[in-house]
């Protein structure tokens, strides 16, 4: 869990930096300073991280809601998600 959190933080941190850099590279006459760059970067980072965590939670929860035996073969990728393993562990306990 800790490794996934670190990866998500780093991924969204670098992604938001690249997005902010792309926006600021074409700012053409804006009267802005470095403080506004950092505020833009952090705002985009928090937004991206929130979206990443929401997607991660939704994808893990859906992997335990639907019975795999009744799902088409395409949806069996959810076997690889950690929530399914925890659910099976709790059922066995």
mmCIF file as gemmi writes it, N, C-alpha and C atoms, coordinates in Angstrom:
data_model
loop_
_atom_site.group_PDB
_atom_site.id
_atom_site.type_symbol
_atom_site.label_atom_id
_atom_site.label_alt_id
_atom_site.label_comp_id
_atom_site.label_asym_id
_atom_site.label_entity_id
_atom_site.label_seq_id
_atom_site.pdbx_PDB_ins_code
_atom_site.Cartn_x
_atom_site.Cartn_y
_atom_site.Cartn_z
_atom_site.occupancy
_atom_site.B_iso_or_equiv
_atom_site.pdbx_formal_charge
_atom_site.auth_seq_id
_atom_site.auth_asym_id
_atom_site.pdbx_PDB_model_num
ATOM 1 N N . UNK Axp A 1 ? 0.828 -1.188 0 1 0 ? 1 A 1
ATOM 2 C CA . UNK Axp A 1 ? 0 0 0 1 0 ? 1 A 1
ATOM 3 C C . UNK Axp A 1 ? 0.871 1.25 0 1 0 ? 1 A 1
ATOM 4 N N . UNK Axp A 2 ? 1.946 1.229 0.751 1 0 ? 2 A 1
ATOM 5 C CA . UNK Axp A 2 ? 2.822 2.391 0.82 1 0 ? 2 A 1
ATOM 6 C C . UNK Axp A 2 ? 3.511 2.638 -0.512 1 0 ? 2 A 1
ATOM 7 N N . UNK Axp A 3 ? 3.915 1.575 -1.18 1 0 ? 3 A 1
ATOM 8 C CA . UNK Axp A 3 ? 4.587 1.723 -2.471 1 0 ? 3 A 1
ATOM 9 C C . UNK Axp A 3 ? 3.625 2.319 -3.491 1 0 ? 3 A 1
ATOM 10 N N . UNK Axp A 4 ? 2.383 1.874 -3.491 1 0 ? 4 A 1
ATOM 11 C CA . UNK Axp A 4 ? 1.396 2.419 -4.423 1 0 ? 4 A 1
ATOM 12 C C . UNK Axp A 4 ? 1.145 3.892 -4.152 1 0 ? 4 A 1
ATOM 13 N N . UNK Axp A 5 ? 1.137 4.294 -2.895 1 0 ? 5 A 1
ATOM 14 C CA . UNK Axp A 5 ? 0.944 5.702 -2.559 1 0 ? 5 A 1
ATOM 15 C C . UNK Axp A 5 ? 2.124 6.537 -3.036 1 0 ? 5 A 1
ATOM 16 N N . UNK Axp A 6 ? 3.328 6.043 -2.823 1 0 ? 6 A 1
ATOM 17 C CA . UNK Axp A 6 ? 4.524 6.769 -3.266 1 0 ? 6 A 1
ATOM 18 C C . UNK Axp A 6 ? 4.536 6.895 -4.787 1 0 ? 6 A 1
ATOM 19 N N . UNK Axp A 7 ? 4.201 5.821 -5.481 1 0 ? 7 A 1
ATOM 20 C CA . UNK Axp A 7 ? 4.167 5.866 -6.944 1 0 ? 7 A 1
ATOM 21 C C . UNK Axp A 7 ? 3.12 6.862 -7.424 1 0 ? 7 A 1
ATOM 22 N N . UNK Axp A 8 ? 1.948 6.86 -6.801 1 0 ? 8 A 1
ATOM 23 C CA . UNK Axp A 8 ? 0.899 7.785 -7.234 1 0 ? 8 A 1
ATOM 24 C C . UNK Axp A 8 ? 1.281 9.233 -6.965 1 0 ? 8 A 1
ATOM 25 N N . UNK Axp A 9 ? 1.923 9.49 -5.832 1 0 ? 9 A 1
ATOM 26 C CA . UNK Axp A 9 ? 2.355 10.857 -5.524 1 0 ? 9 A 1
ATOM 27 C C . UNK Axp A 9 ? 3.407 11.318 -6.524 1 0 ? 9 A 1
ATOM 28 N N . UNK Axp A 10 ? 4.395 10.488 -6.793 1 0 ? 10 A 1
ATOM 29 C CA . UNK Axp A 10 ? 5.451 10.87 -7.737 1 0 ? 10 A 1
ATOM 30 C C . UNK Axp A 10 ? 4.906 11.026 -9.154 1 0 ? 10 A 1
ATOM 31 N N . UNK Axp A 11 ? 4.049 10.121 -9.565 1 0 ? 11 A 1
ATOM 32 C CA . UNK Axp A 11 ? 3.48 10.178 -10.914 1 0 ? 11 A 1
ATOM 33 C C . UNK Axp A 11 ? 2.684 11.463 -11.122 1 0 ? 11 A 1
ATOM 34 N N . UNK Axp A 12 ? 1.807 11.786 -10.18 1 0 ? 12 A 1
ATOM 35 C CA . UNK Axp A 12 ? 0.993 12.989 -10.324 1 0 ? 12 A 1
ATOM 36 C C . UNK Axp A 12 ? 1.825 14.251 -10.136 1 0 ? 12 A 1
ATOM 37 N N . UNK Axp A 13 ? 2.859 14.185 -9.298 1 0 ? 13 A 1
ATOM 38 C CA . UNK Axp A 13 ? 3.737 15.338 -9.073 1 0 ? 13 A 1
ATOM 39 C C . UNK Axp A 13 ? 4.482 15.699 -10.353 1 0 ? 13 A 1
ATOM 40 N N . UNK Axp A 14 ? 5.076 14.711 -10.997 1 0 ? 14 A 1
ATOM 41 C CA . UNK Axp A 14 ? 5.817 14.952 -12.24 1 0 ? 14 A 1
ATOM 42 C C . UNK Axp A 14 ? 4.857 15.316 -13.373 1 0 ? 14 A 1
ATOM 43 N N . UNK Axp A 15 ? 3.724 14.649 -13.436 1 0 ? 15 A 1
ATOM 44 C CA . UNK Axp A 15 ? 2.744 14.957 -14.476 1 0 ? 15 A 1
ATOM 45 C C . UNK Axp A 15 ? 2.213 16.372 -14.38 1 0 ? 15 A 1
ATOM 46 N N . UNK Axp A 16 ? 1.948 16.827 -13.169 1 0 ? 16 A 1
ATOM 47 C CA . UNK Axp A 16 ? 1.463 18.198 -13.001 1 0 ? 16 A 1
ATOM 48 C C . UNK Axp A 16 ? 2.563 19.211 -13.299 1 0 ? 16 A 1
ATOM 49 N N . UNK Axp A 17 ? 3.811 18.867 -12.995 1 0 ? 17 A 1
ATOM 50 C CA . UNK Axp A 17 ? 4.927 19.753 -13.344 1 0 ? 17 A 1
ATOM 51 C C . UNK Axp A 17 ? 5.043 19.899 -14.858 1 0 ? 17 A 1
ATOM 52 N N . UNK Axp A 18 ? 4.923 18.8 -15.573 1 0 ? 18 A 1
ATOM 53 C CA . UNK Axp A 18 ? 4.991 18.847 -17.044 1 0 ? 18 A 1
ATOM 54 C C . UNK Axp A 18 ? 3.82 19.635 -17.623 1 0 ? 18 A 1
ATOM 55 N N . UNK Axp A 19 ? 2.634 19.445 -17.074 1 0 ? 19 A 1
ATOM 56 C CA . UNK Axp A 19 ? 1.46 20.177 -17.55 1 0 ? 19 A 1
ATOM 57 C C . UNK Axp A 19 ? 1.606 21.669 -17.294 1 0 ? 19 A 1
ATOM 58 N N . UNK Axp A 20 ? 2.048 22.022 -16.092 1 0 ? 20 A 1
ATOM 59 C CA . UNK Axp A 20 ? 2.255 23.431 -15.767 1 0 ? 20 A 1
ATOM 60 C C . UNK Axp A 20 ? 3.343 24.035 -16.643 1 0 ? 20 A 1
ATOM 61 N N . UNK Axp A 21 ? 4.405 23.291 -16.873 1 0 ? 21 A 1
ATOM 62 C CA . UNK Axp A 21 ? 5.469 23.773 -17.752 1 0 ? 21 A 1
ATOM 63 C C . UNK Axp A 21 ? 4.979 24.009 -19.167 1 0 ? 21 A 1
ATOM 64 N N . UNK Axp A 22 ? 4.123 23.114 -19.662 1 0 ? 22 A 1
ATOM 65 C CA . UNK Axp A 22 ? 3.574 23.287 -21.01 1 0 ? 22 A 1
ATOM 66 C C . UNK Axp A 22 ? 2.66 24.506 -21.082 1 0 ? 22 A 1
ATOM 67 N N . UNK Axp A 23 ? 1.885 24.728 -20.038 1 0 ? 23 A 1
ATOM 68 C CA . UNK Axp A 23 ? 1.013 25.905 -20.005 1 0 ? 23 A 1
ATOM 69 C C . UNK Axp A 23 ? 1.852 27.177 -19.958 1 0 ? 23 A 1
ATOM 70 N N . UNK Axp A 24 ? 2.869 27.172 -19.11 1 0 ? 24 A 1
ATOM 71 C CA . UNK Axp A 24 ? 3.681 28.377 -18.933 1 0 ? 24 A 1
ATOM 72 C C . UNK Axp A 24 ? 4.638 28.624 -20.093 1 0 ? 24 A 1
ATOM 73 N N . UNK Axp A 25 ? 4.946 27.622 -20.864 1 0 ? 25 A 1
ATOM 74 C CA . UNK Axp A 25 ? 5.831 27.816 -22.015 1 0 ? 25 A 1
ATOM 75 C C . UNK Axp A 25 ? 5.168 28.692 -23.075 1 0 ? 25 A 1
ATOM 76 N N . UNK Axp A 26 ? 3.841 28.685 -23.106 1 0 ? 26 A 1
ATOM 77 C CA . UNK Axp A 26 ? 3.106 29.456 -24.11 1 0 ? 26 A 1
ATOM 78 C C . UNK Axp A 26 ? 2.27 30.555 -23.459 1 0 ? 26 A 1
ATOM 79 N N . UNK Axp A 27 ? 2.786 31.197 -22.432 1 0 ? 27 A 1
ATOM 80 C CA . UNK Axp A 27 ? 1.997 32.187 -21.702 1 0 ? 27 A 1
ATOM 81 C C . UNK Axp A 27 ? 1.915 33.53 -22.412 1 0 ? 27 A 1
ATOM 82 N N . UNK Axp A 28 ? 2.679 33.787 -23.43 1 0 ? 28 A 1
ATOM 83 C CA . UNK Axp A 28 ? 2.583 34.914 -24.369 1 0 ? 28 A 1
ATOM 84 C C . UNK Axp A 28 ? 2.051 36.214 -23.769 1 0 ? 28 A 1
ATOM 85 N N . UNK Axp A 29 ? 2.875 36.881 -23.027 1 0 ? 29 A 1
ATOM 86 C CA . UNK Axp A 29 ? 2.529 38.206 -22.543 1 0 ? 29 A 1
ATOM 87 C C . UNK Axp A 29 ? 1.806 38.253 -21.209 1 0 ? 29 A 1
ATOM 88 N N . UNK Axp A 30 ? 1.627 37.116 -20.545 1 0 ? 30 A 1
ATOM 89 C CA . UNK Axp A 30 ? 1.01 37.155 -19.226 1 0 ? 30 A 1
ATOM 90 C C . UNK Axp A 30 ? 1.972 37.833 -18.268 1 0 ? 30 A 1
ATOM 91 N N . UNK Axp A 31 ? 1.453 38.58 -17.367 1 0 ? 31 A 1
ATOM 92 C CA . UNK Axp A 31 ? 2.272 39.241 -16.358 1 0 ? 31 A 1
ATOM 93 C C . UNK Axp A 31 ? 2.206 38.399 -15.076 1 0 ? 31 A 1
ATOM 94 N N . UNK Axp A 32 ? 3.035 37.355 -15.012 1 0 ? 32 A 1
ATOM 95 C CA . UNK Axp A 32 ? 2.996 36.411 -13.891 1 0 ? 32 A 1
ATOM 96 C C . UNK Axp A 32 ? 4.397 36.233 -13.317 1 0 ? 32 A 1
ATOM 97 N N . UNK Axp A 33 ? 4.465 35.69 -12.096 1 0 ? 33 A 1
ATOM 98 C CA . UNK Axp A 33 ? 5.766 35.483 -11.443 1 0 ? 33 A 1
ATOM 99 C C . UNK Axp A 33 ? 5.929 34.019 -11.022 1 0 ? 33 A 1
ATOM 100 N N . UNK Axp A 34 ? 7.044 33.714 -10.388 1 0 ? 34 A 1
ATOM 101 C CA . UNK Axp A 34 ? 7.349 32.347 -9.972 1 0 ? 34 A 1
ATOM 102 C C . UNK Axp A 34 ? 6.402 31.798 -8.919 1 0 ? 34 A 1
ATOM 103 N N . UNK Axp A 35 ? 5.91 32.651 -8.053 1 0 ? 35 A 1
ATOM 104 C CA . UNK Axp A 35 ? 4.97 32.209 -7.013 1 0 ? 35 A 1
ATOM 105 C C . UNK Axp A 35 ? 3.695 31.655 -7.653 1 0 ? 35 A 1
ATOM 106 N N . UNK Axp A 36 ? 3.236 32.309 -8.701 1 0 ? 36 A 1
ATOM 107 C CA . UNK Axp A 36 ? 2.04 31.835 -9.392 1 0 ? 36 A 1
ATOM 108 C C . UNK Axp A 36 ? 2.3 30.512 -10.113 1 0 ? 36 A 1
ATOM 109 N N . UNK Axp A 37 ? 3.536 30.313 -10.572 1 0 ? 37 A 1
ATOM 110 C CA . UNK Axp A 37 ? 3.894 29.029 -11.178 1 0 ? 37 A 1
ATOM 111 C C . UNK Axp A 37 ? 3.756 27.907 -10.154 1 0 ? 37 A 1
ATOM 112 N N . UNK Axp A 38 ? 4.289 28.129 -8.959 1 0 ? 38 A 1
ATOM 113 C CA . UNK Axp A 38 ? 4.225 27.1 -7.909 1 0 ? 38 A 1
ATOM 114 C C . UNK Axp A 38 ? 2.778 26.853 -7.486 1 0 ? 38 A 1
ATOM 115 N N . UNK Axp A 39 ? 1.987 27.916 -7.362 1 0 ? 39 A 1
ATOM 116 C CA . UNK Axp A 39 ? 0.58 27.739 -6.991 1 0 ? 39 A 1
ATOM 117 C C . UNK Axp A 39 ? -0.191 26.967 -8.066 1 0 ? 39 A 1
ATOM 118 N N . UNK Axp A 40 ? 0.101 27.258 -9.325 1 0 ? 40 A 1
ATOM 119 C CA . UNK Axp A 40 ? -0.532 26.517 -10.417 1 0 ? 40 A 1
ATOM 120 C C . UNK Axp A 40 ? -0.117 25.056 -10.373 1 0 ? 40 A 1
ATOM 121 N N . UNK Axp A 41 ? 1.168 24.826 -10.168 1 0 ? 41 A 1
ATOM 122 C CA . UNK Axp A 41 ? 1.699 23.468 -10.115 1 0 ? 41 A 1
ATOM 123 C C . UNK Axp A 41 ? 1.053 22.674 -8.981 1 0 ? 41 A 1
ATOM 124 N N . UNK Axp A 42 ? 0.989 23.253 -7.786 1 0 ? 42 A 1
ATOM 125 C CA . UNK Axp A 42 ? 0.427 22.542 -6.643 1 0 ? 42 A 1
ATOM 126 C C . UNK Axp A 42 ? -1.076 22.314 -6.805 1 0 ? 42 A 1
ATOM 127 N N . UNK Axp A 43 ? -1.774 23.272 -7.398 1 0 ? 43 A 1
ATOM 128 C CA . UNK Axp A 43 ? -3.21 23.088 -7.637 1 0 ? 43 A 1
ATOM 129 C C . UNK Axp A 43 ? -3.456 21.927 -8.593 1 0 ? 43 A 1
ATOM 130 N N . UNK Axp A 44 ? -2.689 21.884 -9.678 1 0 ? 44 A 1
ATOM 131 C CA . UNK Axp A 44 ? -2.836 20.781 -10.628 1 0 ? 44 A 1
ATOM 132 C C . UNK Axp A 44 ? -2.407 19.456 -10.014 1 0 ? 44 A 1
ATOM 133 N N . UNK Axp A 45 ? -1.396 19.494 -9.143 1 0 ? 45 A 1
ATOM 134 C CA . UNK Axp A 45 ? -0.949 18.259 -8.5 1 0 ? 45 A 1
ATOM 135 C C . UNK Axp A 45 ? -2.03 17.695 -7.574 1 0 ? 45 A 1
ATOM 136 N N . UNK Axp A 46 ? -2.624 18.547 -6.743 1 0 ? 46 A 1
ATOM 137 C CA . UNK Axp A 46 ? -3.674 18.073 -5.842 1 0 ? 46 A 1
ATOM 138 C C . UNK Axp A 46 ? -4.873 17.539 -6.627 1 0 ? 46 A 1
ATOM 139 N N . UNK Axp A 47 ? -5.228 18.223 -7.705 1 0 ? 47 A 1
ATOM 140 C CA . UNK Axp A 47 ? -6.342 17.768 -8.539 1 0 ? 47 A 1
ATOM 141 C C . UNK Axp A 47 ? -6.029 16.417 -9.182 1 0 ? 47 A 1
ATOM 142 N N . UNK Axp A 48 ? -4.829 16.265 -9.718 1 0 ? 48 A 1
ATOM 143 C CA . UNK Axp A 48 ? -4.444 15.004 -10.361 1 0 ? 48 A 1
ATOM 144 C C . UNK Axp A 48 ? -4.372 13.868 -9.345 1 0 ? 48 A 1
ATOM 145 N N . UNK Axp A 49 ? -3.841 14.153 -8.16 1 0 ? 49 A 1
ATOM 146 C CA . UNK Axp A 49 ? -3.73 13.107 -7.144 1 0 ? 49 A 1
ATOM 147 C C . UNK Axp A 49 ? -5.114 12.675 -6.656 1 0 ? 49 A 1
ATOM 148 N N . UNK Axp A 50 ? -6.007 13.614 -6.499 1 0 ? 50 A 1
ATOM 149 C CA . UNK Axp A 50 ? -7.378 13.292 -6.104 1 0 ? 50 A 1
ATOM 150 C C . UNK Axp A 50 ? -8.043 12.403 -7.147 1 0 ? 50 A 1
ATOM 151 N N . UNK Axp A 51 ? -7.874 12.739 -8.417 1 0 ? 51 A 1
ATOM 152 C CA . UNK Axp A 51 ? -8.449 11.908 -9.484 1 0 ? 51 A 1
ATOM 153 C C . UNK Axp A 51 ? -7.813 10.523 -9.506 1 0 ? 51 A 1
ATOM 154 N N . UNK Axp A 52 ? -6.512 10.446 -9.296 1 0 ? 52 A 1
ATOM 155 C CA . UNK Axp A 52 ? -5.82 9.16 -9.285 1 0 ? 52 A 1
ATOM 156 C C . UNK Axp A 52 ? -6.341 8.277 -8.156 1 0 ? 52 A 1
ATOM 157 N N . UNK Axp A 53 ? -6.475 8.843 -6.956 1 0 ? 53 A 1
ATOM 158 C CA . UNK Axp A 53 ? -6.956 8.06 -5.816 1 0 ? 53 A 1
ATOM 159 C C . UNK Axp A 53 ? -8.406 7.634 -5.995 1 0 ? 53 A 1
ATOM 160 N N . UNK Axp A 54 ? -9.236 8.51 -6.546 1 0 ? 54 A 1
ATOM 161 C CA . UNK Axp A 54 ? -10.634 8.161 -6.788 1 0 ? 54 A 1
ATOM 162 C C . UNK Axp A 54 ? -10.736 7.008 -7.773 1 0 ? 54 A 1
ATOM 163 N N . UNK Axp A 55 ? -9.962 7.068 -8.854 1 0 ? 55 A 1
ATOM 164 C CA . UNK Axp A 55 ? -9.955 5.988 -9.835 1 0 ? 55 A 1
ATOM 165 C C . UNK Axp A 55 ? -9.455 4.69 -9.206 1 0 ? 55 A 1
ATOM 166 N N . UNK Axp A 56 ? -8.409 4.779 -8.39 1 0 ? 56 A 1
ATOM 167 C CA . UNK Axp A 56 ? -7.851 3.59 -7.747 1 0 ? 56 A 1
ATOM 168 C C . UNK Axp A 56 ? -8.878 2.942 -6.821 1 0 ? 56 A 1
ATOM 169 N N . UNK Axp A 57 ? -9.6 3.74 -6.071 1 0 ? 57 A 1
ATOM 170 C CA . UNK Axp A 57 ? -10.617 3.207 -5.164 1 0 ? 57 A 1
ATOM 171 C C . UNK Axp A 57 ? -11.755 2.571 -5.959 1 0 ? 57 A 1
ATOM 172 N N . UNK Axp A 58 ? -12.22 3.251 -6.997 1 0 ? 58 A 1
ATOM 173 C CA . UNK Axp A 58 ? -13.332 2.708 -7.787 1 0 ? 58 A 1
ATOM 174 C C . UNK Axp A 58 ? -12.951 1.396 -8.455 1 0 ? 58 A 1
ATOM 175 N N . UNK Axp A 59 ? -11.769 1.315 -9.009 1 0 ? 59 A 1
ATOM 176 C CA . UNK Axp A 59 ? -11.368 0.104 -9.73 1 0 ? 59 A 1
ATOM 177 C C . UNK Axp A 59 ? -11.187 -1.069 -8.762 1 0 ? 59 A 1
ATOM 178 N N . UNK Axp A 60 ? -10.722 -0.79 -7.548 1 0 ? 60 A 1
ATOM 179 C CA . UNK Axp A 60 ? -10.553 -1.863 -6.573 1 0 ? 60 A 1
ATOM 180 C C . UNK Axp A 60 ? -11.883 -2.324 -5.985 1 0 ? 60 A 1
ATOM 181 N N . UNK Axp A 61 ? -12.804 -1.413 -5.757 1 0 ? 61 A 1
ATOM 182 C CA . UNK Axp A 61 ? -14.101 -1.794 -5.199 1 0 ? 61 A 1
ATOM 183 C C . UNK Axp A 61 ? -14.901 -2.605 -6.211 1 0 ? 61 A 1
ATOM 184 N N . UNK Axp A 62 ? -14.861 -2.21 -7.481 1 0 ? 62 A 1
ATOM 185 C CA . UNK Axp A 62 ? -15.621 -2.964 -8.475 1 0 ? 62 A 1
ATOM 186 C C . UNK Axp A 62 ? -15.07 -4.37 -8.664 1 0 ? 62 A 1
ATOM 187 N N . UNK Axp A 63 ? -13.825 -4.579 -8.305 1 0 ? 63 A 1
ATOM 188 C CA . UNK Axp A 63 ? -13.266 -5.925 -8.464 1 0 ? 63 A 1
ATOM 189 C C . UNK Axp A 63 ? -13.82 -6.911 -7.441 1 0 ? 63 A 1
ATOM 190 N N . UNK Axp A 64 ? -14.435 -6.439 -6.374 1 0 ? 64 A 1
ATOM 191 C CA . UNK Axp A 64 ? -15.011 -7.369 -5.398 1 0 ? 64 A 1
ATOM 192 C C . UNK Axp A 64 ? -16.532 -7.409 -5.452 1 0 ? 64 A 1
ATOM 193 N N . UNK Axp A 65 ? -17.158 -6.5 -6.181 1 0 ? 65 A 1
ATOM 194 C CA . UNK Axp A 65 ? -18.615 -6.461 -6.216 1 0 ? 65 A 1
ATOM 195 C C . UNK Axp A 65 ? -19.224 -7.479 -7.164 1 0 ? 65 A 1
ATOM 196 N N . UNK Axp A 66 ? -18.561 -7.75 -8.263 1 0 ? 66 A 1
ATOM 197 C CA . UNK Axp A 66 ? -19.119 -8.631 -9.278 1 0 ? 66 A 1
ATOM 198 C C . UNK Axp A 66 ? -18.486 -10.013 -9.186 1 0 ? 66 A 1
ATOM 199 N N . UNK Axp A 67 ? -19.287 -11.08 -9.215 1 0 ? 67 A 1
ATOM 200 C CA . UNK Axp A 67 ? -18.721 -12.437 -9.136 1 0 ? 67 A 1
ATOM 201 C C . UNK Axp A 67 ? -17.934 -12.779 -10.402 1 0 ? 67 A 1
ATOM 202 N N . UNK Axp A 68 ? -16.699 -13.204 -10.229 1 0 ? 68 A 1
ATOM 203 C CA . UNK Axp A 68 ? -15.83 -13.482 -11.368 1 0 ? 68 A 1
ATOM 204 C C . UNK Axp A 68 ? -16.302 -14.688 -12.175 1 0 ? 68 A 1
ATOM 205 N N . UNK Axp A 69 ? -16.923 -15.634 -11.521 1 0 ? 69 A 1
ATOM 206 C CA . UNK Axp A 69 ? -17.375 -16.834 -12.232 1 0 ? 69 A 1
ATOM 207 C C . UNK Axp A 69 ? -18.453 -16.501 -13.262 1 0 ? 69 A 1
ATOM 208 N N . UNK Axp A 70 ? -19.211 -15.445 -13.019 1 0 ? 70 A 1
ATOM 209 C CA . UNK Axp A 70 ? -20.287 -15.064 -13.936 1 0 ? 70 A 1
ATOM 210 C C . UNK Axp A 70 ? -19.875 -13.979 -14.921 1 0 ? 70 A 1
ATOM 211 N N . UNK Axp A 71 ? -18.702 -13.425 -14.752 1 0 ? 71 A 1
ATOM 212 C CA . UNK Axp A 71 ? -18.241 -12.347 -15.627 1 0 ? 71 A 1
ATOM 213 C C . UNK Axp A 71 ? -17.636 -12.905 -16.905 1 0 ? 71 A 1
ATOM 214 N N . UNK Axp A 72 ? -17.771 -12.165 -18.017 1 0 ? 72 A 1
ATOM 215 C CA . UNK Axp A 72 ? -17.091 -12.583 -19.244 1 0 ? 72 A 1
ATOM 216 C C . UNK Axp A 72 ? -15.574 -12.564 -19.055 1 0 ? 72 A 1
ATOM 217 N N . UNK Axp A 73 ? -14.874 -13.28 -19.901 1 0 ? 73 A 1
ATOM 218 C CA . UNK Axp A 73 ? -13.422 -13.392 -19.78 1 0 ? 73 A 1
ATOM 219 C C . UNK Axp A 73 ? -12.692 -12.066 -19.821 1 0 ? 73 A 1
ATOM 220 N N . UNK Axp A 74 ? -13.255 -11.085 -20.52 1 0 ? 74 A 1
ATOM 221 C CA . UNK Axp A 74 ? -12.609 -9.777 -20.621 1 0 ? 74 A 1
ATOM 222 C C . UNK Axp A 74 ? -12.43 -9.12 -19.254 1 0 ? 74 A 1
ATOM 223 N N . UNK Axp A 75 ? -13.371 -9.337 -18.355 1 0 ? 75 A 1
ATOM 224 C CA . UNK Axp A 75 ? -13.346 -8.675 -17.056 1 0 ? 75 A 1
ATOM 225 C C . UNK Axp A 75 ? -12.554 -9.438 -15.998 1 0 ? 75 A 1
ATOM 226 N N . UNK Axp A 76 ? -11.883 -10.477 -16.367 1 0 ? 76 A 1
ATOM 227 C CA . UNK Axp A 76 ? -11.117 -11.259 -15.396 1 0 ? 76 A 1
ATOM 228 C C . UNK Axp A 76 ? -9.808 -10.587 -15.001 1 0 ? 76 A 1
ATOM 229 N N . UNK Axp A 77 ? -9.495 -9.443 -15.593 1 0 ? 77 A 1
ATOM 230 C CA . UNK Axp A 77 ? -8.277 -8.716 -15.221 1 0 ? 77 A 1
ATOM 231 C C . UNK Axp A 77 ? -8.331 -8.282 -13.761 1 0 ? 77 A 1
ATOM 232 N N . UNK Axp A 78 ? -9.507 -8.218 -13.185 1 0 ? 78 A 1
ATOM 233 C CA . UNK Axp A 78 ? -9.648 -7.771 -11.801 1 0 ? 78 A 1
ATOM 234 C C . UNK Axp A 78 ? -9.078 -8.779 -10.807 1 0 ? 78 A 1
ATOM 235 N N . UNK Axp A 79 ? -8.779 -10.002 -11.257 1 0 ? 79 A 1
ATOM 236 C CA . UNK Axp A 79 ? -8.107 -10.965 -10.379 1 0 ? 79 A 1
ATOM 237 C C . UNK Axp A 79 ? -6.77 -10.419 -9.892 1 0 ? 79 A 1
ATOM 238 N N . UNK Axp A 80 ? -6.145 -9.571 -10.673 1 0 ? 80 A 1
ATOM 239 C CA . UNK Axp A 80 ? -4.815 -9.055 -10.332 1 0 ? 80 A 1
ATOM 240 C C . UNK Axp A 80 ? -4.855 -7.927 -9.314 1 0 ? 80 A 1
ATOM 241 N N . UNK Axp A 81 ? -6.012 -7.386 -9.023 1 0 ? 81 A 1
ATOM 242 C CA . UNK Axp A 81 ? -6.095 -6.257 -8.099 1 0 ? 81 A 1
ATOM 243 C C . UNK Axp A 81 ? -6.007 -6.732 -6.649 1 0 ? 81 A 1
ATOM 244 N N . UNK Axp A 82 ? -5.409 -5.929 -5.791 1 0 ? 82 A 1
ATOM 245 C CA . UNK Axp A 82 ? -5.215 -6.353 -4.398 1 0 ? 82 A 1
ATOM 246 C C . UNK Axp A 82 ? -6.512 -6.492 -3.609 1 0 ? 82 A 1
ATOM 247 N N . UNK Axp A 83 ? -7.537 -5.755 -3.966 1 0 ? 83 A 1
ATOM 248 C CA . UNK Axp A 83 ? -8.783 -5.846 -3.217 1 0 ? 83 A 1
ATOM 249 C C . UNK Axp A 83 ? -9.412 -7.22 -3.345 1 0 ? 83 A 1
ATOM 250 N N . UNK Axp A 84 ? -9.289 -7.827 -4.501 1 0 ? 84 A 1
ATOM 251 C CA . UNK Axp A 84 ? -9.839 -9.178 -4.691 1 0 ? 84 A 1
ATOM 252 C C . UNK Axp A 84 ? -9.121 -10.186 -3.792 1 0 ? 84 A 1
ATOM 253 N N . UNK Axp A 85 ? -7.819 -10.05 -3.681 1 0 ? 85 A 1
ATOM 254 C CA . UNK Axp A 85 ? -7.055 -10.957 -2.82 1 0 ? 85 A 1
ATOM 255 C C . UNK Axp A 85 ? -7.447 -10.782 -1.353 1 0 ? 85 A 1
ATOM 256 N N . UNK Axp A 86 ? -7.641 -9.545 -0.932 1 0 ? 86 A 1
ATOM 257 C CA . UNK Axp A 86 ? -8.045 -9.293 0.458 1 0 ? 86 A 1
ATOM 258 C C . UNK Axp A 86 ? -9.452 -9.838 0.699 1 0 ? 86 A 1
ATOM 259 N N . UNK Axp A 87 ? -10.34 -9.652 -0.263 1 0 ? 87 A 1
ATOM 260 C CA . UNK Axp A 87 ? -11.699 -10.179 -0.135 1 0 ? 87 A 1
ATOM 261 C C . UNK Axp A 87 ? -11.685 -11.699 0.003 1 0 ? 87 A 1
ATOM 262 N N . UNK Axp A 88 ? -10.916 -12.374 -0.829 1 0 ? 88 A 1
ATOM 263 C CA . UNK Axp A 88 ? -10.813 -13.836 -0.732 1 0 ? 88 A 1
ATOM 264 C C . UNK Axp A 88 ? -10.221 -14.264 0.602 1 0 ? 88 A 1
ATOM 265 N N . UNK Axp A 89 ? -9.256 -13.527 1.08 1 0 ? 89 A 1
ATOM 266 C CA . UNK Axp A 89 ? -8.659 -13.827 2.376 1 0 ? 89 A 1
ATOM 267 C C . UNK Axp A 89 ? -9.69 -13.691 3.49 1 0 ? 89 A 1
ATOM 268 N N . UNK Axp A 90 ? -10.479 -12.627 3.451 1 0 ? 90 A 1
ATOM 269 C CA . UNK Axp A 90 ? -11.491 -12.416 4.481 1 0 ? 90 A 1
ATOM 270 C C . UNK Axp A 90 ? -12.606 -13.453 4.398 1 0 ? 90 A 1
ATOM 271 N N . UNK Axp A 91 ? -12.937 -13.902 3.208 1 0 ? 91 A 1
ATOM 272 C CA . UNK Axp A 91 ? -13.95 -14.952 3.061 1 0 ? 91 A 1
ATOM 273 C C . UNK Axp A 91 ? -13.437 -16.256 3.656 1 0 ? 91 A 1
ATOM 274 N N . UNK Axp A 92 ? -12.159 -16.558 3.452 1 0 ? 92 A 1
ATOM 275 C CA . UNK Axp A 92 ? -11.578 -17.788 3.996 1 0 ? 92 A 1
ATOM 276 C C . UNK Axp A 92 ? -11.451 -17.75 5.512 1 0 ? 92 A 1
ATOM 277 N N . UNK Axp A 93 ? -11.261 -16.596 6.067 1 0 ? 93 A 1
ATOM 278 C CA . UNK Axp A 93 ? -11.127 -16.477 7.526 1 0 ? 93 A 1
ATOM 279 C C . UNK Axp A 93 ? -12.481 -16.709 8.151 1 0 ? 93 A 1
